[in-house]
Amino acid sequence: MEFTAKAKKLLDGLFPAIAIATKGVVSDCPTGFRMMLQATNKELKATAHGGRLASKMGIDNHNVEDLDYNCKTEGSITVNASHFADAINSFPHAEALKIKANKSELKISQISKTDEYQTMPVYDEVVKLPRMASDFDKEISIRRDVFLHGKTRVFFAVGDREDREQFFYWALRTNKDYARFIAGTGARFAVLDIKGKSFLQTQGKSEILFPKEQTDVIISILKRIEETDIVIKQAKRDKDIPDQIIVECGDIRMFLVAFDPTIKYINEDKLLDAKKDVCLTTHVEDWLYATKGMTATYTDEFKDQHTVYPSSLDIDLKAKDMVLKTNTPLKANRHIPIRKIVEKNGSVDVLTLKCIGPFLAEVPTYSAKEGEVEFLLNNSSEPVFIRHAEKSNTMQGLNESFISFFATLNPDGSS
Amino acid sequence: MVVAKHDARVCWITGNYTERTAQIERVKEHLGKHELFSFHEEDLLSFVLMQIEQFSCFSDQRLVILNGWPEFKGPKKAAAKKLISVLSTVTSDCVVILNNLKYDSKDPKDFKQPLNKIARVYHFADSFKFFDAVRLVSEIFEKKEKSIDRDDATLLVDSITSTPDFGDRVVDPDRLLLMIREKNAQHVSKSEIIRDIQSVPKLKREGLNFHTKMNKAVTKDGKQQFVYSYFAIEKAIAPASVYPRNRLLAIRQALGEAILKVRSTNSDSQAMTCFESVIMLICNVWGLDKSSFLRKEIRYI
């Protein structure tokens, strides 16, 4: 195998394959960190399979500008993807490179200075893609910018405990003119709803779960593609074909396999649609310094000795005031004025919520800099819902609503 | 011994594995649909306590099981105090099971007494006296409407009895209850076992990675191949009569853990220590507790 191409353009073009081979790789996957290159007269193909995410792509002088690809001898080899990327990156970006391989090694040299070269071993193993399904029971076509925006808004909330596997996934739920992105740990969830015309095509109600570990790789690839839409489809279960989700954008097709298709995500509608007795409206600006004060009490010394950072929120409906308190060795006592109260039965005057402090710190972090933040709740033992302030017109022509909700702590407990 | 409090939200269960597990299953059954949180030695106490105190977003009932003392930077007395304090205020949507949590203290006020006040306590036997075990065998057979005469029950118990340096002969309840279950099952002769194992077909790997398929291997003349020969099985069965079942399970567990550890370390000496611990276990020099270091760090699968 022998071909020539410009260093930087080659690296840019092969980015998806290199990313898939090197990031979010399943440990012990035999093809992890490896990439197969196939040089043909027409194009340079690259195949990578990190155990859960796989892709095959082709680059040529049409889809990568200034690549200057020229195949001298057709052939294919498998190399370590990150060694390959590091070697290519070690040459001046504009330099044309000659890449030549025999059965034992791959040699990358500068065309202008042939005695400047890098070599690396090649592997016998062939990197293969999973067998592609032909029958898909879920198919969603969604605007790429909406998908990237949705993932960015909720991904911070995704779970991190291995014993709660369903929360290692985040979900995209769709219906006509409507998409919901949801992620959570089991104790705290972030939900983004987007509504509007012409940003989505879906066959009725649909849900696709994305595994946490591979999400950043998929997103990093999708960010670099200049296409309007993404097509996501999930194959119908078939004993002869691996369970798979396919993400297509432009010329790139990514396969998500080896996930657990039997995992059922939570049904949050029951909670979101339930009546809430109290709705308090606050201003996001009032949360900024109050939560900074709370966070200031979680000192490094405190963090060294604790994994849980509790706080309490004393709500006085009559005085239209909330007090955010912490009781670590350092103490915080910060007021947040309540601007408006809507109360269903009027039986509550004061209420103390005990909760994980960082959940409250997310109010200013994930809200717009200005605007109203609504607190919806029933009592101190049921989940608290926060409707965050939104920037106006973030996604042109679409309406979005961002809600987070979390479980509270026992008010009589010792935390 | 069982101390029952009908409104208790905490269960303290100690003693032999079989009866503890059965009791936990009964609690689960009683709770119906619930969200389960299970913690071990590697979890941090503060995190575990937070989980006990945190209401659920979705479920009406939570079951929190502590399978060991969670990690705590400080004296055990302080850990026990914190745990008792949280257990005293467990809410009505939560049940906490302390599964074989032991606390050695001369002062019962540290743990035992306060726990007895707030928990349903189930102390199952760690060992049976010989004649109690014989009686138990007869009772269990009777409950299952099967008969065993006293001589056979005595013989069965005698086969797993150990004699401490001082005192009466004692019987390990887990071994006894396991054996009763086996004896109740269909009797299978050694020759039948060998015949079954001999019929396991040899498989041939075809394809790579996710395309791998395992097909039955055949000889050149088309005859099916099998994994084990008669002699190999005969040889392999021998240790079964040398090691008691729990020992074999312990060796199997240690092997699995050692492999994980060896694969995840770059240190030759750590790998050698892992191998050594397995060999010590096989040679009956160590118990499973001595090889517990194998499972203390991060697992990779």
Chai-1 contact restraints between the chains, C-beta under 6 A:
chainA,res_idxA,chainB,res_idxB,connection_type,confidence,min_distance_angstrom,max_distance_angstrom,comment,restraint_id
A,S27,B,Y300,contact,1.0,0.0,6.0,A-B,restraint_1
A,P30,B,N209,contact,1.0,0.0,6.0,A-B,restraint_2
A,T31,B,N209,contact,1.0,0.0,6.0,A-B,restraint_3
A,K128,B,H211,contact,1.0,0.0,6.0,A-B,restraint_4
A,P130,B,F210,contact,1.0,0.0,6.0,A-B,restraint_5
A,A187,B,Q54,contact,1.0,0.0,6.0,A-B,restraint_6
A,H306,B,S46,contact,1.0,0.0,6.0,A-B,restraint_7
A,T307,B,L44,contact,1.0,0.0,6.0,A-B,restraint_8
A,T307,B,S46,contact,1.0,0.0,6.0,A-B,restraint_9
A,T307,B,F47,contact,1.0,0.0,6.0,A-B,restraint_10
A,V308,B,S46,contact,1.0,0.0,6.0,A-B,restraint_11
A,V308,B,M50,contact,1.0,0.0,6.0,A-B,restraint_12
A,S381,B,F55,contact,1.0,0.0,6.0,A-B,restraint_13
A,P383,B,C57,contact,1.0,0.0,6.0,A-B,restraint_14
A,A407,B,Q54,contact,1.0,0.0,6.0,A-B,restraint_15
A,A407,B,F55,contact,1.0,0.0,6.0,A-B,restraint_16
A,A407,B,C57,contact,1.0,0.0,6.0,A-B,restraint_17
A,T408,B,F55,contact,1.0,0.0,6.0,A-B,restraint_18
A,L409,B,E53,contact,1.0,0.0,6.0,A-B,restraint_19
A,L409,B,Q54,contact,1.0,0.0,6.0,A-B,restraint_20
A,N410,B,E53,contact,1.0,0.0,6.0,A-B,restraint_21
A,N410,B,T91,contact,1.0,0.0,6.0,A-B,restraint_22
A,D412,B,T89,contact,1.0,0.0,6.0,A-B,restraint_23
A,G413,B,E53,contact,1.0,0.0,6.0,A-B,restraint_24
A,G413,B,T89,contact,1.0,0.0,6.0,A-B,restraint_25
A,S414,B,S85,contact,1.0,0.0,6.0,A-B,restraint_26
A,S414,B,V86,contact,1.0,0.0,6.0,A-B,restraint_27
A,S415,B,E53,contact,1.0,0.0,6.0,A-B,restraint_28
